[in-house]
Amino acid sequence: MSQKNETLSLFLAVVITSGLIFGGLWFFMERWAQLSGTVTKPSETGNTGNPVNQFVNKCNVANLPEGTFNYGGSTTWAPIRKDVDSVLQNLCPRFILRYTQPPSGQPGSGTGIRMLIDNQLAFSQSSRSVKAEENTEARQKGFSLKEIPVGIDGIAIAVNHNLNIPGITVAQLKNIYTGKITNWQEVGGPNLPITVYSRSKEAGGTVEFFVENILNKENFGANVSYVATTTEAVRKVAASPGGIYYASAPEVVPQCTIKSIPLGRTSGQFVPPYQEPFVPASECPTKRNQLNSQAFRSGDYAITRNLFVIVKQNGQTDQQAGVAYANWLLTPEGQELIEKAGFVRLK
């Protein structure tokens, strides 16, 4: 009986040892396949049994170079950097995007283009077009700048939730910010002084766009109070019965503490930046106002602009990286992600 037990124990020991050895070999073979980028799962080989490169299969982005690429620029792009670019990073881990703050001053479209010209970025993100003088400076350094539109943004006008006004025209908005209109009564509202907020001209592309296209390059009026960020501006407008501020629509429309108002090219033809019906503060944040994407895309809303990837055309890897990145944003997946980030798809 003792001999039989010893034989059985020896047999079990051999079986267990063999299992551990083969299990270990299988684990290391699988791990090696992952590290070397090859797999042999039928679902990834088309049932052919031929291994495929895991990176190529997962990262289906044409002409995307490998390496680390500095990028940055517009603060309007922050939701895209957070929610869209992270998807690209997961799909293509060998294409490493490194957000780069400016060495001095505030981040913004103009700062990003400046850093691009100074070879501090591979490509930049902008909420305005490249200026002629910027392209001239780039050419003096041996390359040109190309802007590739990838999405649409609107400028929304934020006011205090208690302000009763049907909307304003673009001309009235200009007169408010140049100091010609100082009371809401002058534009169909209550007898209430207007408290005007803006970021400074140096803040970025949104302010530059506003000065260029809404103020027609006129200076801000002496009535304008300057804030550092949109977060600060929203807080001040919420506390100011006559407050007004402008910003990228995704930063304003869904807010609970302030409201965005309809805008028109002419009086009586106001188009809201939000989808109707308007969601009141009492229902927020359970429900939030959504962008009026259709009006932004059709141009019915009065103030819209493109979002651009600015590419350095120098025939080098930086150009390849910028073009491939922009092309990925223009794919159906990229456009869907841009829309989920709060902007309007171009395609």
C-alpha positions as CSV (number, residue, x, y, z in Angstrom):
1,M,0.0,0.0,0.0
2,S,2.9,2.3,0.9
3,Q,4.6,1.6,-2.4
4,K,1.5,2.4,-4.3
5,N,1.2,5.7,-2.5
6,E,4.8,6.6,-3.3
7,T,4.2,5.7,-7.0
8,L,1.1,7.9,-7.1
9,S,2.8,10.8,-5.4
10,L,5.7,10.6,-7.8
11,F,3.3,10.5,-10.8
12,L,1.4,13.6,-9.5
13,A,4.7,15.4,-8.9
14,V,5.8,14.8,-12.5
15,V,2.4,15.9,-13.9
16,I,2.4,19.1,-11.8
17,T,6.0,19.9,-12.7
18,S,5.4,19.4,-16.4
19,G,2.3,21.6,-16.3
20,L,4.2,24.4,-14.6
21,I,7.0,24.1,-17.2
22,F,4.7,24.2,-20.2
23,G,2.5,26.9,-18.6
24,G,5.6,29.0,-18.1
25,L,6.8,28.5,-21.6
26,W,3.4,29.4,-23.0
27,F,3.3,32.6,-20.9
28,F,6.7,33.8,-22.0
29,M,5.9,33.0,-25.7
30,E,2.7,35.1,-25.4
31,R,4.5,37.9,-23.7
32,W,7.3,37.8,-26.3
33,A,4.7,38.0,-29.0
34,Q,3.1,41.1,-27.4
35,L,6.4,42.8,-26.9
36,S,7.6,42.1,-30.5
37,G,4.2,43.3,-31.9
38,T,3.0,40.0,-33.3
39,V,-0.1,38.0,-32.3
40,T,-1.6,34.8,-33.8
41,K,-5.2,35.2,-32.7
42,P,-7.6,34.2,-35.5
43,S,-9.6,37.4,-35.0
44,E,-6.5,39.4,-35.8
45,T,-5.1,37.3,-38.6
46,G,-8.2,37.0,-40.7
47,N,-8.2,33.3,-39.9
48,T,-5.1,32.8,-42.0
49,G,-2.8,32.0,-39.0
50,N,-0.3,34.5,-40.2
51,P,0.9,36.9,-37.4
52,V,0.3,40.6,-38.0
53,N,2.0,43.7,-36.5
54,Q,-0.2,44.8,-33.6
55,F,0.8,48.5,-34.0
56,V,-0.1,48.6,-37.7
57,N,-3.3,46.7,-37.1
58,K,-4.4,49.0,-34.3
59,C,-3.0,52.3,-35.6
60,N,-4.6,52.7,-39.0
61,V,-3.3,56.2,-39.6
62,A,-1.6,56.8,-43.0
63,N,1.9,58.2,-43.0
64,L,2.0,58.7,-39.2
65,P,5.7,59.0,-38.1
66,E,7.0,57.4,-34.9
67,G,8.6,59.6,-32.3
68,T,7.8,62.4,-29.8
69,F,6.3,65.6,-31.2
70,N,5.8,68.8,-29.3
71,Y,2.5,70.6,-30.0
72,G,0.3,73.2,-28.4
73,G,-1.4,76.5,-29.1
74,S,-5.1,77.5,-28.8
75,T,-6.8,77.2,-25.4
76,T,-10.0,76.6,-27.3
77,W,-8.5,73.2,-28.3
78,A,-8.2,72.1,-24.7
79,P,-11.2,69.7,-24.9
80,I,-9.8,68.1,-28.0
81,R,-6.4,67.7,-26.4
82,K,-8.1,66.0,-23.4
83,D,-10.8,63.8,-25.1
84,V,-9.7,63.4,-28.7
85,D,-5.9,63.3,-28.8
86,S,-5.9,60.8,-25.9
87,V,-7.7,58.3,-28.2
88,L,-5.0,58.8,-30.9
89,Q,-2.4,58.2,-28.2
90,N,-4.0,54.9,-27.3
91,L,-4.4,53.8,-30.9
92,C,-0.9,54.8,-31.9
93,P,1.4,54.6,-28.8
94,R,4.5,55.2,-31.0
95,F,3.3,58.6,-32.1
96,I,3.8,60.5,-28.8
97,L,2.2,64.0,-28.5
98,R,3.8,66.2,-25.9
99,Y,1.8,69.4,-25.0
100,T,4.3,72.2,-24.7
101,Q,3.6,75.4,-22.7
102,P,5.1,78.6,-24.0
103,P,8.4,79.6,-22.4
104,S,6.8,83.0,-21.5
105,G,3.4,84.5,-21.8
106,Q,0.0,82.8,-22.0
107,P,-0.8,79.9,-24.3
108,G,-3.0,80.7,-27.3
109,S,-3.3,80.4,-31.1
110,G,-0.8,83.3,-31.7
111,T,1.6,81.9,-29.1
112,G,1.4,78.5,-30.7
113,I,2.1,79.9,-34.2
114,R,5.1,81.9,-32.8
115,M,6.5,78.7,-31.2
116,L,6.0,76.9,-34.5
117,I,8.0,79.5,-36.3
118,D,10.7,79.4,-33.7
119,N,10.9,75.6,-34.1
120,Q,9.6,74.9,-30.6
121,L,6.6,72.9,-31.9
122,A,6.2,70.2,-34.6
123,F,2.7,71.6,-35.4
124,S,0.2,73.8,-33.6
125,Q,-3.5,74.1,-33.0
126,S,-5.3,77.4,-33.8
127,S,-8.7,78.9,-33.5
128,R,-7.8,81.6,-36.1
129,S,-6.2,81.7,-39.5
130,V,-2.5,82.4,-40.0
131,K,-1.7,86.0,-40.5
132,A,0.2,87.3,-43.5
133,E,3.1,88.6,-41.4
134,E,3.4,85.2,-39.7
135,N,3.8,83.4,-43.0
136,T,6.3,86.0,-44.1
137,E,8.4,85.4,-41.1
138,A,8.2,81.7,-41.6
139,R,9.4,82.0,-45.2
140,Q,12.4,84.0,-43.9
141,K,13.3,80.9,-42.0
142,G,13.0,78.6,-45.0
143,F,9.4,77.2,-44.8
144,S,5.8,78.2,-45.0
145,L,2.7,77.6,-42.8
146,K,-0.3,75.7,-44.0
147,E,-3.6,75.8,-42.1
148,I,-5.8,72.6,-42.3
149,P,-9.4,73.1,-41.1
150,V,-10.7,70.2,-39.0
151,G,-13.8,71.5,-37.1
152,I,-16.2,74.4,-36.6
153,D,-16.6,76.5,-33.5
154,G,-19.0,79.3,-32.6
155,I,-18.5,82.4,-30.4
156,A,-21.3,82.4,-27.8
157,I,-22.3,85.5,-25.7
158,A,-22.7,84.9,-22.0
159,V,-24.9,87.1,-19.8
160,N,-26.4,86.8,-16.3
161,H,-29.2,84.3,-15.9
162,N,-31.6,87.0,-14.8
163,L,-31.1,89.3,-17.7
164,N,-34.3,89.5,-19.8
165,I,-33.3,90.1,-23.4
166,P,-34.4,88.3,-26.6
167,G,-30.9,88.7,-28.2
168,I,-28.5,91.2,-29.8
169,T,-27.1,91.9,-33.2
170,V,-23.4,91.6,-34.1
171,A,-23.4,95.4,-34.6
172,Q,-24.8,95.9,-31.1
173,L,-22.2,93.6,-29.7
174,K,-19.5,95.6,-31.4
175,N,-20.9,98.8,-29.9
176,I,-21.0,97.3,-26.4
177,Y,-17.3,96.3,-26.6
178,T,-16.1,99.6,-28.1
179,G,-18.0,101.5,-25.4
180,K,-20.7,103.1,-27.6
181,I,-23.5,101.2,-25.8
182,T,-23.4,101.1,-22.0
183,N,-26.9,100.2,-20.9
184,W,-29.0,97.2,-21.7
185,Q,-32.0,99.5,-22.3
186,E,-30.3,100.6,-25.5
187,V,-30.6,97.1,-27.0
188,G,-34.1,96.2,-25.8
189,G,-33.3,95.1,-22.3
190,P,-33.9,96.5,-18.8
191,N,-32.5,99.8,-17.5
192,L,-29.3,98.3,-16.3
193,P,-25.6,99.3,-16.8
194,I,-23.6,96.8,-18.9
195,T,-20.6,95.3,-17.2
196,V,-18.3,94.2,-20.0
197,Y,-15.7,91.4,-19.6
198,S,-13.0,90.2,-22.0
199,R,-9.6,88.5,-21.9
200,S,-6.7,90.6,-23.0
201,K,-5.6,90.9,-26.7
202,E,-2.6,88.8,-25.8
203,A,-4.7,85.9,-24.5
204,G,-5.1,84.0,-27.7
205,G,-7.0,83.3,-30.9
206,T,-10.5,83.9,-29.6
207,V,-9.8,87.5,-28.6
208,E,-7.8,88.1,-31.8
209,F,-10.7,86.7,-33.9
210,F,-13.2,88.8,-32.0
211,V,-11.1,92.0,-32.5
212,E,-10.5,91.2,-36.1
213,N,-14.0,90.1,-37.2
214,I,-16.4,91.7,-34.7
215,L,-14.7,94.9,-33.7
216,N,-13.3,95.3,-37.2
217,K,-9.9,96.0,-35.6
218,E,-11.2,98.8,-33.4
219,N,-9.9,99.0,-29.8
220,F,-11.8,97.8,-26.8
221,G,-13.6,100.6,-25.0
222,A,-12.5,101.9,-21.7
223,N,-15.6,100.1,-20.2
224,V,-14.0,96.7,-20.7
225,S,-12.8,94.8,-17.6
226,Y,-10.1,92.2,-18.3
227,V,-10.0,88.7,-16.9
228,A,-7.4,86.0,-17.1
229,T,-9.6,83.0,-18.0
230,T,-13.1,82.1,-19.1
231,T,-13.6,80.4,-15.8
232,E,-13.0,83.7,-14.0
233,A,-15.3,85.5,-16.5
234,V,-18.2,83.1,-16.0
235,R,-17.9,83.6,-12.3
236,K,-18.0,87.4,-12.6
237,V,-20.9,87.4,-15.1
238,A,-22.9,85.1,-12.7
239,A,-22.3,87.7,-10.0
240,S,-23.0,90.8,-12.2
241,P,-26.7,91.4,-13.1
242,G,-25.5,93.4,-16.2
243,G,-22.5,91.2,-17.1
244,I,-21.5,90.1,-20.6
245,Y,-18.7,88.0,-22.0
246,Y,-17.8,86.1,-25.2
247,A,-16.0,82.8,-25.6
248,S,-15.9,79.6,-27.5
249,A,-19.4,78.1,-27.5
250,P,-18.5,74.8,-25.8
251,E,-17.2,76.9,-22.9
252,V,-20.4,78.9,-22.5
253,V,-23.5,77.1,-23.8
254,P,-23.5,74.1,-21.3
255,Q,-22.9,76.3,-18.2
256,C,-25.3,76.3,-15.4
257,T,-24.4,79.6,-13.7
258,I,-24.8,81.9,-16.7
259,K,-26.8,81.7,-20.0
260,S,-25.9,82.3,-23.6
261,I,-28.2,84.6,-25.7
262,P,-29.3,84.5,-29.3
263,L,-27.3,86.5,-31.9
264,G,-28.4,88.0,-35.2
265,R,-27.0,89.8,-38.2
266,T,-30.0,92.0,-38.2
267,S,-32.6,92.9,-35.5
268,G,-35.4,90.4,-35.1
269,Q,-33.5,87.5,-36.7
270,F,-31.8,86.1,-33.7
271,V,-30.4,82.5,-33.8
272,P,-29.6,80.8,-30.5
273,P,-26.2,79.1,-30.0
274,Y,-28.1,76.3,-28.2
275,Q,-30.6,73.8,-29.3
276,E,-34.1,74.8,-28.5
277,P,-36.0,74.5,-26.2
278,F,-33.6,76.3,-23.8
279,V,-32.8,74.4,-20.6
280,P,-33.3,76.8,-17.6
281,A,-30.9,76.9,-14.7
282,S,-33.4,75.1,-12.5
283,E,-32.9,71.9,-14.6
284,C,-29.1,72.2,-14.7
285,P,-26.8,70.2,-14.3
286,T,-29.2,67.2,-14.6
287,K,-29.9,68.6,-18.1
288,R,-27.6,70.9,-20.0
289,N,-28.0,73.1,-23.1
290,Q,-26.4,71.6,-26.2
291,L,-24.8,73.3,-29.1
292,N,-26.9,74.4,-32.1
293,S,-24.6,72.4,-34.4
294,Q,-26.9,72.7,-37.4
295,A,-26.9,76.5,-37.2
296,F,-23.1,76.6,-36.8
297,R,-22.6,74.3,-39.8
298,S,-25.0,76.1,-42.0
299,G,-23.7,79.5,-41.1
300,D,-27.1,80.7,-39.9
301,Y,-25.5,81.5,-36.5
302,A,-23.7,84.9,-37.0
303,I,-20.3,84.2,-35.5
304,T,-18.5,80.9,-36.4
305,R,-14.9,80.1,-37.2
306,N,-12.8,77.1,-38.2
307,L,-10.4,75.2,-36.0
308,F,-7.1,74.7,-37.7
309,V,-4.1,72.5,-37.5
310,I,-1.1,74.7,-38.5
311,V,1.5,72.7,-40.3
312,K,5.1,73.6,-40.9
313,Q,5.8,72.9,-44.6
314,N,9.5,72.1,-44.5
315,G,9.5,68.6,-46.0
316,Q,10.6,67.0,-42.7
317,T,9.1,64.8,-40.1
318,D,7.3,67.7,-38.4
319,Q,5.3,68.3,-41.6
320,Q,4.5,64.6,-41.9
321,A,3.4,64.5,-38.2
322,G,1.1,67.6,-38.6
323,V,-0.5,66.4,-41.9
324,A,-1.1,62.9,-40.5
325,Y,-2.6,64.3,-37.3
326,A,-4.9,66.6,-39.2
327,N,-5.9,63.9,-41.6
328,W,-6.8,61.6,-38.7
329,L,-9.0,64.3,-37.2
330,L,-10.8,64.5,-40.6
331,T,-11.6,60.7,-40.6
332,P,-15.2,59.7,-39.6
333,E,-13.8,58.6,-36.2
334,G,-11.9,61.8,-35.7
335,Q,-14.9,64.0,-36.6
336,E,-17.2,62.1,-34.3
337,L,-14.7,62.6,-31.4
338,I,-14.5,66.3,-32.2
339,E,-18.3,66.5,-32.0
340,K,-18.3,64.7,-28.7
341,A,-15.7,67.2,-27.4
342,G,-18.3,70.0,-28.0
343,F,-17.4,71.3,-31.5
344,V,-19.1,70.9,-34.9
345,R,-17.8,68.4,-37.3
346,L,-16.6,69.6,-40.7
347,K,-17.6,66.5,-42.5
